[in-house]
Amino acid sequence: MKRKVTKNGAAPGLAKGQLWKLNHAYIQIVELGKRLIHYKMMTQPGETGVRTQMSGIETMLVYLKTRHAELVKGGSAG
């Protein structure tokens, strides 16, 4: 299965700076590469001292979809 990629190689739907709301937490996209995503998972938006984690983009897209995440704040397109 091939995934669609944008001009810079990132998956569509995710962008640096986005804030996603889940039932139990928030996920903020810190960096977005061709295959990996750096993100912070926090209990409240703007929380400090949160460790940056890394995951595959496809894994994050599936996680956000299965958890019915809502986009709270859009990020930069590039």
Rosetta silent file (secondary structure, phi, psi, omega in degrees, C-alpha in Angstrom):
SEQUENCE: MKRKVTKNGAAPGLAKGQLWKLNHAYIQIVELGKRLIHYKMMTQPGETGVRTQMSGIETMLVYLKTRHAELVKGGSAG
SCORE:     score description
SCORE:     0.000 S_00000001
   1 L     0.000  123.028  178.410    0.000    0.000    0.000 S_00000001
   2 L   -93.824  144.689  177.342    1.478    3.322   -1.039 S_00000001
   3 L  -104.651  151.360  177.249    0.777    6.476    0.883 S_00000001
   4 L   -76.349  142.412  176.679    0.310    9.886   -0.648 S_00000001
   5 L  -126.687  152.760  178.313    3.056   12.380    0.041 S_00000001
   6 L   -87.157 -177.509 -178.283    3.186   16.126   -0.275 S_00000001
   7 L   -56.283  -39.000 -178.347    5.831   18.179   -2.077 S_00000001
   8 L   -89.043    3.009  176.148    8.195   18.084    0.914 S_00000001
   9 L    96.310   -5.748 -178.371    7.664   14.339    1.452 S_00000001
  10 L   -84.439  156.171  178.690    5.391   14.544    4.509 S_00000001
  11 L   -71.044  146.188  177.994    2.060   12.770    4.788 S_00000001
  12 L   -70.400  150.137  177.755   -1.056   14.863    4.130 S_00000001
  13 L    96.716  -20.690  178.181   -3.155   15.869    7.123 S_00000001
  14 L  -116.499  141.068  178.809   -0.272   16.397    9.539 S_00000001
  15 L  -148.414  152.954  177.791    1.766   19.581    9.889 S_00000001
  16 L   -59.175  132.660  177.314    4.287   21.041   12.293 S_00000001
  17 L    95.131   -8.411  179.973    2.590   22.916   15.124 S_00000001
  18 L   -66.502  149.231  176.002   -0.758   21.121   15.002 S_00000001
  19 E  -124.300  120.495 -178.355   -2.525   20.369   18.287 S_00000001
  20 E  -110.142  136.814  179.483   -4.821   17.323   18.403 S_00000001
  21 E  -104.361  127.725  173.525   -7.328   16.650   21.197 S_00000001
  22 L  -112.194  178.700  178.911   -8.045   13.110   22.359 S_00000001
  23 L   -62.371  -38.958 -172.045  -10.313   11.943   25.171 S_00000001
  24 L  -111.498   -8.405 -173.048   -7.464   11.704   27.679 S_00000001
  25 L  -161.369  177.734  173.580   -4.682   13.899   26.283 S_00000001
  26 E  -122.172  145.690  175.444   -3.434   16.361   23.684 S_00000001
  27 E  -121.879  125.778  177.263   -0.818   15.650   21.004 S_00000001
  28 E  -112.049  127.720  178.803    1.291   18.475   19.588 S_00000001
  29 E   -79.759  120.609 -178.011    3.282   17.895   16.393 S_00000001
  30 E   -94.686  -50.205  178.580    6.825   19.213   16.934 S_00000001
  31 E  -140.915  151.346 -178.674    8.614   18.094   13.748 S_00000001
  32 E  -135.857  120.206  179.053    7.508   16.181   10.679 S_00000001
  33 L  -109.301 -162.305 -179.789    9.854   14.287    8.385 S_00000001
  34 L   -73.289  -37.621 -177.515    9.391   11.915    5.468 S_00000001
  35 L  -124.507  -22.383 -175.642    8.813    8.843    7.648 S_00000001
  36 E  -115.974  155.344  178.760    9.029    9.950   11.279 S_00000001
  37 E  -131.041  135.566  174.519    7.119   12.399   13.434 S_00000001
  38 E  -103.449  129.114 -175.792    8.262   14.098   16.642 S_00000001
  39 E  -144.411  163.283  174.919    5.399   14.879   18.999 S_00000001
  40 E  -121.197  131.687  175.882    4.547   15.773   22.584 S_00000001
  41 E  -108.107  121.960 -175.576    1.709   14.090   24.458 S_00000001
  42 E  -134.932  160.695 -179.947    0.345   16.218   27.293 S_00000001
  43 L   -83.496  -28.957  178.328   -2.670   16.316   29.593 S_00000001
  44 L  -132.193  144.549  177.529   -3.314   20.059   29.064 S_00000001
  45 L   -62.913  139.947  178.504   -2.410   22.290   26.092 S_00000001
  46 L    81.424    5.992  179.588    0.701   24.375   26.689 S_00000001
  47 L   -62.146  137.690 -179.320    1.976   22.077   29.432 S_00000001
  48 L  -100.957  163.518  178.410    5.728   22.491   30.029 S_00000001
  49 L    73.720   25.979 -178.735    8.345   19.872   30.831 S_00000001
  50 L   -97.601  133.755 -178.339    6.865   17.307   28.453 S_00000001
  51 L   -73.717  138.216  175.620    9.224   14.867   26.760 S_00000001
  52 E   -81.983  130.734 -179.493    9.309   14.843   22.947 S_00000001
  53 E  -114.884  164.821 -177.626    8.600   11.391   21.529 S_00000001
  54 E  -130.231  143.339 -179.260    9.106    9.914   18.068 S_00000001
  55 E  -153.037  167.199  173.098    6.935    7.579   16.004 S_00000001
  56 E   -74.030  147.692 -178.052    6.266    6.578   12.427 S_00000001
  57 H   -63.009  -44.522 -179.802    3.864    8.850   10.542 S_00000001
  58 H   -60.651  -40.315  178.423    1.591    5.976    9.514 S_00000001
  59 H   -61.862  -42.874 -179.790    1.407    4.809   13.137 S_00000001
  60 H   -66.737  -41.704  178.749    0.423    8.300   14.298 S_00000001
  61 H   -60.676  -42.880  178.009   -2.237    8.666   11.589 S_00000001
  62 H   -65.154  -42.444  179.924   -3.799    5.340   12.614 S_00000001
  63 H   -60.949  -47.221 -179.976   -3.609    6.318   16.308 S_00000001
  64 H   -63.630  -38.313 -179.389   -5.321    9.670   15.717 S_00000001
  65 H   -69.420  -45.509 -178.009   -8.015    8.044   13.585 S_00000001
  66 H   -69.615  -26.937  179.278   -8.799    5.206   16.012 S_00000001
  67 L   -91.255    3.868  179.436   -8.899    7.614   18.976 S_00000001
  68 L    53.614   48.706 -178.960  -11.238   10.007   17.078 S_00000001
  69 L   -69.647  146.149  177.743   -8.839   12.917   17.596 S_00000001
  70 E  -114.500  136.273  178.049  -10.011   16.435   16.812 S_00000001
  71 E   -75.972  118.571 -179.419   -7.734   19.124   15.401 S_00000001
  72 E   -90.745  -45.174 -177.656   -7.667   22.007   17.888 S_00000001
  73 E  -136.856  127.108  178.002   -5.015   24.196   16.250 S_00000001
  74 L   -75.365  157.357 -179.501   -3.698   23.964   12.712 S_00000001
  75 L  -110.123 -170.552  178.662    0.006   24.109   11.989 S_00000001
  76 L   -80.381  145.633 -177.747    2.255   25.499    9.304 S_00000001
  77 L   -78.748  -14.841 -178.616    2.043   23.897    5.882 S_00000001
  78 L  -173.504    0.000    0.000    5.759   23.801    5.320 S_00000001
